[in-house]
């Protein structure tokens, strides 16, 4: 019997593809090898399947936004200001939006910011990218919390920097551990450029850096000429409505402050900002412009209209209540469903709960069991630069109803209990 053969044209196409791949492999930069697929993105793509309860994605709840009114606002912007809204704009961002951003930061606890020190960015992650590009050479060190935002890790590693983590406890980054790490790295002759921190409701842990630690952290970094890159997308989502003062408030020369409209308005507008110390502003701004050329005038005008014409502070107050209800539902379901050997954070705001299983359990394989059971989470290994396995996982409550949260935890709990039993057998 003769073997089945592929059509000649198919074999020829495969040979061409293999040949092209081999030829072009040599064109990739060394930096490209450090660009990784995001585990969060992988799980996000899975989580949109019908029937799954997604406790994975850190998405804001958007259904309470006044969509019809916003639609009319967008229509009016294009009808009355279309030539400006649809044209190129300035690289810094529009004057009105930068002025309104100062009002937002005043509500966050940074009064008196100057619009001239603000660069409007395409989300805060683009500002993380620019910071790494402007300040870091290959082999330099960026310090960060352990755990930390996976998008920042991917960004920093793409620039061939060495990301070194600092432990946290229930009150956030530990200043004594920060000092110990800095001194050890300095003794090795290492160049430390940045401390990247999410001080309020850290992604993924939900932990907040205590108020009495914040200045100590900045002081340590100033002492060793390390810039603080303060990423604060969740700061205004403290459940009691009283955000802790950002580190930038009293340290304008030593902190680059990153903000975002993704959590306090809508991620689809893809707008954030950087408040940059004046002596660093020009190079930071030029690097932003080289990447984006200009942030979208259309979305800038829409965000400006939202901040100017809508009760955005009232909307945030409502959202804080909604997020608190969902967080309470998750904490209650975890307490009811999981054994005493499992621990989790109890956030005062933000979107996330960080769950810790007993030592020796790898949560990554459990993800596939969870998907089969109809629930999705993010394995803890995604939030560390280490290649080691993790006994932790992130659960997000922000975009899920209390009822679905309870259902999702009920689907997940048997998988975790079984893993604990297997590990102890």
Order of alpha helices (4+ residues) and beta strands (2+ residues): alpha-alpha-beta-alpha-alpha-beta-alpha-beta-alpha-beta-beta-alpha-beta-alpha-beta-beta-beta-alpha-alpha-alpha-beta-beta-alpha-beta-beta-beta-alpha
